[in-house]
Amino acid sequence: MKSFDILVLGGGASGSICAIRAKSLNKNKSIAIIDNQNRIAKKLLVTGNGRCNITFENMIDKAYNQNIDAFLNRFSNFDLLDYFKNLGLLCFCEEGRYYPLSNSAKSVVEIIENAIDNLDIPLFLEHEICSISKDGEKFIVVTSKEIFECNTLVYALGKSDKLLENFDFDCKERFPSLMALKTKENLKNLQNIKVSNVKVTAHLDSGESDTEHGEVLFKEHGLSGVCIFNLSALFARNQVKNGLISIDLMPNYTYKSLEKLLAERKNTLNVTIKHFFDGMIIRPLNYYLLNKLKLQEDRPCFTLTQNEISNMAFIIKNLTFSVCDFYENNQVFSGGIELDNLDGNLQSKKYDNLYIIGESLNVDGKCGGFNLQWAWTSGFIVGSKI
Ligand SMILES: Cc1cc2nc3c(=O)[nH]c(=O)nc-3n(C[C@H](O)[C@H](O)[C@H](O)COP(=O)(O)OP(=O)(O)OC[C@H]3O[C@@H](n4cnc5c(N)ncnc54)[C@H](O)[C@@H]3O)c2cc1C
């Protein structure tokens, strides 16, 4: 059996920063990390499309499913940038998101590896953790290769909270979040079309809603893009798969001013209804709208009635899709172990010296570096305490 003062289970974002911080403050304590991958923080390599959006610039509305200001105030996005700078990582900000200056997630993993090497933190990689239990004051961790014991245990296993089943914690069921949404409508004709500067609103049956501004990408059977990923969090946090997505294709126009614009176009354009939206809404999305309006397309546009113009304005501002499922490849999970189980330092209220950090907890954020920031913040706070 291998014995350590502190064992960090999981060498992802939260576990690695936690171990680095803890070891740098407690050179005399023995600290090790156990992970099933063959490289520390390996998952970071795929984040942010290989660029790793490490944190955000400004807080946004509903960024997290709950208020975690008390934690962020102790280790903020800017504290993180300073901390990483001291470890050697330079970053830059692009549209409110911070990335490594190299534009590669590899740089983040490399500085984490360097820090772990410098501090001589033993890594037990390719160890699948099979069980965790308590024997008196000690925690016993059984992996596919070895048995470990420690006085202090940090649980940083990301989406997997199953290994705490020997312990009594309130847990919210996990639901995938930050992913594309499937729609009842077949959108084959719109596949790969992207619309920008749109306003997108998600409505749930419960009456809850959320709005995003930006880009939407159409898929054969659904909708994607950052706006949709962020709105998927509303579905995940409410644990439902059904609802509506409504797109306002021209948010800079009010309904009335859009009606006026369409009435002017009707009088000035010398085209059939089929081409009435050309120059205003890209093909084939404009054909999709006309199809929904059920207008006879070879009519000259000057024959449009006031009622038809009003219907056009309505559909442009309320293009609605029925959400019926999620696409796979979600970025995070909503749900997990409730923060109420822990004290202000993320230590279990019931089990002394057991800490939980990162995605294992019921804290989920929107796209834009919010999820990694939670991993860094929670890891740093625990690393400073143990
Ligand atoms: C494709 C993708 C892109 C993303 N992009 C971004 C982004 O750009 N910005 C952002 O803020 N967030 C992003 N996220 C979310 C972000 O990666 C997570 O929020 C973050 O990694 C959570 O950190 P963590 O330390 O809690 O868990 P993880 O990083 O998941 O670390 C957990 C570690 O535990 C190990 N482990 C799990 N179970 C076992 C076991 N039984 N035995 C041994 N080891 C185990 C895992 O291999 C892993 O190394 C992205 C997620 C995905 C999937």
PDBQT file of the ligand as one rigid body, heavy atoms in Angstrom, charges set to zero:
ROOT
HETATM    1  C1  LIG A 401     -14.891  19.282 -25.910  1.00  0.00    +0.000 C 
HETATM    2  C2  LIG A 401     -14.874  20.168 -24.697  1.00  0.00    +0.000 A 
HETATM    3  C3  LIG A 401     -14.463  21.479 -24.804  1.00  0.00    +0.000 A 
HETATM    4  C4  LIG A 401     -14.478  22.310 -23.680  1.00  0.00    +0.000 A 
HETATM    5  N1  LIG A 401     -14.022  23.587 -23.818  1.00  0.00    +0.000 NA
HETATM    6  C5  LIG A 401     -14.010  24.398 -22.743  1.00  0.00    +0.000 A 
HETATM    7  C6  LIG A 401     -13.463  25.720 -22.828  1.00  0.00    +0.000 A 
HETATM    8  O1  LIG A 401     -12.874  26.117 -23.850  1.00  0.00    +0.000 OA
HETATM    9  N2  LIG A 401     -13.555  26.518 -21.733  1.00  0.00    +0.000 N 
HETATM   10  C7  LIG A 401     -14.136  26.099 -20.553  1.00  0.00    +0.000 A 
HETATM   11  O2  LIG A 401     -14.225  26.881 -19.601  1.00  0.00    +0.000 OA
HETATM   12  N3  LIG A 401     -14.600  24.833 -20.431  1.00  0.00    +0.000 NA
HETATM   13  C8  LIG A 401     -14.536  23.981 -21.479  1.00  0.00    +0.000 A 
HETATM   14  N4  LIG A 401     -14.980  22.688 -21.339  1.00  0.00    +0.000 N 
HETATM   15  C9  LIG A 401     -15.400  22.232 -19.992  1.00  0.00    +0.000 C 
HETATM   16  C10 LIG A 401     -14.148  21.923 -19.117  1.00  0.00    +0.000 C 
HETATM   17  O3  LIG A 401     -13.290  21.063 -19.830  1.00  0.00    +0.000 OA
HETATM   18  C11 LIG A 401     -14.555  21.298 -17.784  1.00  0.00    +0.000 C 
HETATM   19  O4  LIG A 401     -15.426  22.179 -17.119  1.00  0.00    +0.000 OA
HETATM   20  C12 LIG A 401     -13.334  21.067 -16.907  1.00  0.00    +0.000 C 
HETATM   21  O5  LIG A 401     -12.399  20.232 -17.560  1.00  0.00    +0.000 OA
HETATM   22  C13 LIG A 401     -13.717  20.421 -15.574  1.00  0.00    +0.000 C 
HETATM   23  O6  LIG A 401     -12.541  20.246 -14.823  1.00  0.00    +0.000 OA
HETATM   24  P1  LIG A 401     -12.449  19.115 -13.697  1.00  0.00    +0.000 P 
HETATM   25  O7  LIG A 401     -11.071  19.165 -13.160  1.00  0.00    +0.000 OA
HETATM   26  O8  LIG A 401     -13.572  19.247 -12.753  1.00  0.00    +0.000 OA
HETATM   27  O9  LIG A 401     -12.698  17.751 -14.470  1.00  0.00    +0.000 OA
HETATM   28  P2  LIG A 401     -11.849  17.087 -15.633  1.00  0.00    +0.000 P 
HETATM   29  O10 LIG A 401     -11.055  18.106 -16.359  1.00  0.00    +0.000 OA
HETATM   30  O11 LIG A 401     -12.824  16.255 -16.383  1.00  0.00    +0.000 OA
HETATM   31  O12 LIG A 401     -10.814  16.148 -14.855  1.00  0.00    +0.000 OA
HETATM   32  C14 LIG A 401     -11.187  14.937 -14.254  1.00  0.00    +0.000 C 
HETATM   33  C15 LIG A 401     -10.029  13.978 -14.368  1.00  0.00    +0.000 C 
HETATM   34  O13 LIG A 401     -10.354  12.786 -13.650  1.00  0.00    +0.000 OA
HETATM   35  C16 LIG A 401     -10.016  11.669 -14.440  1.00  0.00    +0.000 C 
HETATM   36  N5  LIG A 401     -10.891  10.557 -14.032  1.00  0.00    +0.000 N 
HETATM   37  C17 LIG A 401     -12.236  10.481 -14.093  1.00  0.00    +0.000 A 
HETATM   38  N6  LIG A 401     -12.670   9.300 -13.586  1.00  0.00    +0.000 NA
HETATM   39  C18 LIG A 401     -11.563   8.612 -13.200  1.00  0.00    +0.000 A 
HETATM   40  C19 LIG A 401     -11.354   7.351 -12.598  1.00  0.00    +0.000 A 
HETATM   41  N7  LIG A 401     -12.358   6.508 -12.297  1.00  0.00    +0.000 N 
HETATM   42  N8  LIG A 401     -10.089   6.967 -12.330  1.00  0.00    +0.000 NA
HETATM   43  C20 LIG A 401      -9.042   7.786 -12.587  1.00  0.00    +0.000 A 
HETATM   44  N9  LIG A 401      -9.173   9.012 -13.146  1.00  0.00    +0.000 NA
HETATM   45  C21 LIG A 401     -10.434   9.417 -13.462  1.00  0.00    +0.000 A 
HETATM   46  C22 LIG A 401     -10.261  12.130 -15.873  1.00  0.00    +0.000 C 
HETATM   47  O14 LIG A 401      -9.557  11.372 -16.814  1.00  0.00    +0.000 OA
HETATM   48  C23 LIG A 401      -9.768  13.567 -15.813  1.00  0.00    +0.000 C 
HETATM   49  O15 LIG A 401      -8.394  13.673 -16.088  1.00  0.00    +0.000 OA
HETATM   50  C24 LIG A 401     -14.947  21.826 -22.431  1.00  0.00    +0.000 A 
HETATM   51  C25 LIG A 401     -15.345  20.497 -22.320  1.00  0.00    +0.000 A 
HETATM   52  C26 LIG A 401     -15.306  19.670 -23.434  1.00  0.00    +0.000 A 
HETATM   53  C27 LIG A 401     -15.729  18.219 -23.287  1.00  0.00    +0.000 C 
ENDROOT
TORSDOF 0
